[in-house]
Amino acid sequence: MNWDQIEGNWKQFVGAARAKWGELTDDELQQAKGSREKFEGVLQERYGTAKEKVREEVDDFIRRLQ
């Protein structure tokens, strides 16, 4: 699965993301609106994680969704 597919299926992705990153709020997920950059920024802010670590976590999460 690539990010273009996630953007097209954002509502389904949000459910899976919420299961993984349970502290994310609806507002934060809505703020991302399908943008990987915004989504990673929200994760960085919420969890205080470095940009590189967030990118790795998101990549791993996407691989597991397939």
Beta strands, then each sheet from edge to edge (+ up, - down):
end
